[in-house]
Each structure stands twice: as C-alpha cells, then as structure tokens.
Amino acid sequence: MKCWFCENEARGTCAACGRGVCYDHANIHDEMTLAKSDTSTGYTTFYSVINSLKCNDCRLEWRYNTPEKR
C-alpha cells in the first residue's frame, strides 16, 4: 500500500479514515473511543484504542449527546 500523501510505502492505516500513511505522515492519537448504543435496551458498548495511528487530515473531537428529559 502507498501513502495517501506522498506515494511512499505505507507503514500503517489511519484509525479514523483508513488512509495508508508512511512514517512521516503518521501521528499518534492518544486514545480513540468507538461507541455503539442499543436503542431497544438503552445500553451503550464501546472500546478504546490507545496510541492509534492518525493521518494529518483527520481532526478528531469529542461530541456529547445528552438525552432530553421528557
């Protein structure tokens, strides 16, 4: 696989978008958490990836969802 940015040999893939990245274009992201909620039971499951690769273009940010009270 080639690096998305410079066509050199890729060393890994971005955990967020899946692009191939070489050593020069890869960044280490502290922690990436992927969550899934089950609307029928109300339970949420998630897993965290520690020290994942991230490319230069991806911008990851926290988003919060608070259910409205009825």
BAFI-3210 file (N, C-alpha, C; in Angstrom, 3 decimals, decimal comma, padded with zeros to 6 digits):
// residues 70
n [1|2|3|4|5|6|7|8|9|10|11|12|13|14|15|16|17|18|19|20|21|22|23|24|25|26|27|28|29|30|31|32|33|34|35|36|37|38|39|40|41|42|43|44|45|46|47|48|49|50|51|52|53|54|55|56|57|58|59|60|61|62|63|64|65|66|67|68|69|70]
n.u [000,847|000,444|001,428|-001,075|-000,482|002,146|002,968|004,952|005,997|003,471|003,236|001,231|-002,312|-004,670|-006,570|-008,984|-009,921|-008,908|-006,950|-003,805|-000,700|002,611|005,729|006,460|004,068|002,331|000,641|000,478|-002,361|-003,673|-005,884|-008,576|-011,963|-014,567|-017,993|-021,155|-024,618|-027,480|-030,670|-032,954|-032,488|-031,151|-028,525|-025,047|-022,197|-018,634|-015,291|-011,852|-009,065|-005,736|-002,972|-003,240|-002,770|-002,961|-003,847|-002,630|-004,754|-007,156|-009,299|-010,043|-012,582|-014,237|-017,634|-020,731|-023,695|-026,633|-029,450|-032,761|-034,894|-038,100]
n.v [-001,168|002,269|005,485|007,868|010,563|011,009|008,955|007,163|004,030|002,725|002,562|001,968|002,290|004,974|005,255|006,553|007,256|005,360|005,691|004,958|005,505|006,825|006,757|009,457|010,891|009,968|010,277|009,936|009,171|009,841|008,466|006,698|006,342|004,223|004,017|002,365|002,456|000,792|001,129|-000,251|-001,511|000,385|000,248|001,020|000,212|000,137|000,527|001,245|002,520|002,659|004,801|004,965|005,111|008,120|010,155|013,213|014,805|014,149|015,301|014,849|015,061|015,534|014,745|015,297|013,757|014,400|013,021|014,297|015,433|014,236]
n.w [000,000|-000,685|000,640|001,292|001,033|-000,028|-001,714|-000,902|000,593|002,645|006,206|007,921|008,669|008,915|011,831|011,903|009,254|007,492|005,540|003,949|005,561|005,712|007,607|007,958|007,686|009,588|012,683|016,230|017,953|021,093|022,436|021,101|021,055|020,271|020,045|020,528|020,606|021,888|021,068|021,793|024,248|025,714|026,482|026,199|024,377|024,111|022,787|023,372|021,652|022,190|021,590|018,718|015,119|013,223|010,471|008,861|007,970|009,310|011,827|015,027|017,448|020,590|021,077|022,613|023,682|025,135|026,452|026,047|028,647|029,434]
ca.u [000,000|001,180|000,967|-002,058|000,029|003,412|003,212|005,951|005,400|002,733|003,604|000,012|-003,504|-005,298|-007,663|-010,229|-010,421|-008,429|-005,921|-002,460|000,219|004,013|006,281|006,481|002,720|001,534|000,654|-000,068|-003,521|-003,625|-006,926|-009,726|-013,037|-015,681|-019,138|-022,383|-025,720|-028,607|-031,853|-034,011|-032,183|-030,601|-027,131|-024,010|-020,933|-017,569|-013,920|-010,871|-007,798|-004,692|-001,836|-003,587|-002,243|-003,888|-003,212|-002,573|-006,004|-008,266|-009,419|-010,951|-013,025|-015,259|-019,008|-021,550|-025,116|-027,392|-030,868|-033,691|-035,829|-039,494]
ca.v [000,000|003,529|006,578|008,729|011,916|011,165|007,783|006,250|002,820|002,995|001,762|001,650|002,988|005,889|004,604|007,292|007,248|004,181|006,001|004,478|006,579|006,461|007,191|010,923|011,471|009,353|010,866|009,049|009,731|009,308|007,475|006,807|005,510|003,984|003,613|001,940|002,390|-000,065|001,902|-001,089|-001,824|001,551|000,028|001,500|-000,528|000,885|000,078|002,310|002,187|003,508|005,046|004,595|005,975|009,094|010,916|014,665|015,475|013,851|016,087|014,136|015,895|014,935|015,215|014,790|013,649|014,298|012,813|015,307|014,942|014,367]
ca.w [000,000|-000,768|001,495|000,649|000,867|-000,760|-002,561|-000,337|001,156|003,877|007,379|008,640|008,196|009,874|012,553|011,691|007,874|006,775|004,539|004,209|005,942|005,915|008,889|008,029|007,712|010,650|014,017|017,252|018,646|022,456|022,664|020,214|021,587|019,364|020,863|019,852|021,567|021,527|021,443|022,373|025,647|026,381|026,837|025,293|024,430|023,457|023,001|023,224|021,018|022,772|020,698|017,348|014,069|012,665|009,396|009,069|007,605|010,223|013,052|015,913|018,562|021,434|020,926|023,688|023,408|026,375|026,136|026,568|029,672|028,998]
c.u [000,893|000,576|000,034|-001,455|001,246|003,781|004,377|005,235|004,732|003,188|002,388|-001,158|-004,065|-006,486|-009,001|-010,771|-009,949|-007,402|-004,594|-001,552|001,627|004,483|006,208|005,095|001,819|001,716|000,084|-001,202|-003,589|-004,624|-008,080|-010,782|-014,159|-016,830|-020,321|-023,476|-026,841|-029,876|-032,950|-033,760|-031,675|-029,144|-026,204|-022,766|-019,879|-016,244|-012,986|-009,610|-006,769|-003,525|-002,102|-002,946|-003,341|-003,162|-003,270|-003,906|-007,125|-008,180|-010,456|-011,310|-014,108|-016,599|-019,837|-023,009|-025,830|-028,854|-031,742|-034,611|-037,247|-040,386]
c.v [001,231|004,556|007,480|010,082|012,017|009,989|006,905|005,028|003,138|002,053|001,349|002,396|003,865|005,186|005,290|007,111|006,052|004,451|005,376|005,651|006,028|006,997|008,711|011,548|010,865|010,116|009,841|009,782|009,057|008,179|007,746|005,835|005,427|003,408|003,233|001,867|001,520|000,625|001,043|-001,397|-000,620|001,400|000,576|000,648|000,283|000,158|001,240|001,761|003,174|003,591|004,587|005,569|006,889|009,868|012,418|015,354|015,271|014,711|015,391|015,038|015,162|015,572|014,553|014,770|013,420|014,112|013,895|014,673|015,186|014,663]
c.w [000,000|000,185|000,693|000,271|-000,035|-001,651|-002,094|000,219|002,496|004,980|008,184|008,037|009,311|010,519|012,299|010,273|007,049|005,694|004,945|004,534|006,139|007,270|009,040|008,175|008,784|011,953|014,979|017,955|020,018|022,677|021,716|020,714|020,567|020,173|019,989|020,908|020,999|021,999|022,074|023,847|026,420|026,779|025,758|025,480|023,687|023,630|022,704|022,594|021,552|021,779|019,267|016,360|013,562|011,580|009,702|008,824|008,614|011,478|013,916|017,082|019,338|021,126|022,012|023,255|024,737|026,022|026,769|027,598|029,192|030,159]
res [m|k|c|w|f|c|e|n|e|a|r|g|t|c|a|a|c|g|r|g|v|c|y|d|h|a|n|i|h|d|e|m|t|l|a|k|s|d|t|s|t|g|y|t|t|f|y|s|v|i|n|s|l|k|c|n|d|c|r|l|e|w|r|y|n|t|p|e|k|r]
***
